[in-house]
């Protein structure tokens, strides 16, 4: 059971780190930490084996609460990033409309005609 405590503490540490990364909107590092947290959670469940007591279930409930909190914060970040991307897309479309008026057309052809 000491291994389960070690994995539980590591899970909580990674959860706090993940919350900080969500607040910073660091999506690159966020994916790495989320993957590592998943591995630690699997190790936690494997280390318990068949020994499930009240303390184990209490830790599982704490892990579930942390995961729920992270999920809601991640959904908020997702919506924020989605809104920013939609805003950039509409801005690019708006600026793209000026392309035809902003290009300079030459007064004479760059190529010479041999026939005339």
C-alpha positions, 0 to 999 in steps of 0.5 A, spaced: 500 500 500 505 505 500 506 505 493 499 507 492 500 513 497 506 515 492 502 514 486 496 518 489 501 524 491 504 524 484 497 524 481 495 530 485 501 533 484 500 532 476 493 535 477 495 541 480 501 542 475 495 541 470 491 546 473 497 551 473 498 550 465 490 551 464 491 557 467 497 559 463 494 556 456 500 552 455 497 547 451 503 544 448 506 542 455 498 540 458 498 534 453 504 531 456 502 532 463 495 529 462 498 523 459 503 522 465 497 523 469 494 518 466 500 513 466 500 515 474 493 513 475 493 506 471 499 505 476 495 507 482 490 502 480 495 496 478 498 497 485 492 496 489 491 489 486 485 486 489 486 490 496 480 495 496 479 498 503 475 505 505 482 509 504 483 506 497 476 508 495 477 515 499 483 516 494 479 514 488 473 519 490 479 525 491 482 523 484 475 523 481 474 530 484 480 533 481 479 530 474 472 533 474 475 540 476 480 539 471 475 537 465 471 543 467 477 548 466 479 544 460 473 545 457 473 552 458 480 553 455 477 549 449 471 554 448 476 560 449 481 557 444 475 556 439 472 563 440 479 566 438 480 561 432 473 563 430 475 571 431 482 570 427 478 566 421 473 572 420 478 577 421 482 574 415 476 573 411 475 581 412 482 583 410 482 578 405 477 582 401 482 588 400 487 583 396 484 585 390 484 592 391 491 592 394 494 589 388 498 593 383 497 591 376 502 593 371 500 598 365 504 594 360 505 587 359 512 584 361 512 579 355 513 582 348 509 580 342 513 578 336 508 579 331 507 586 332 
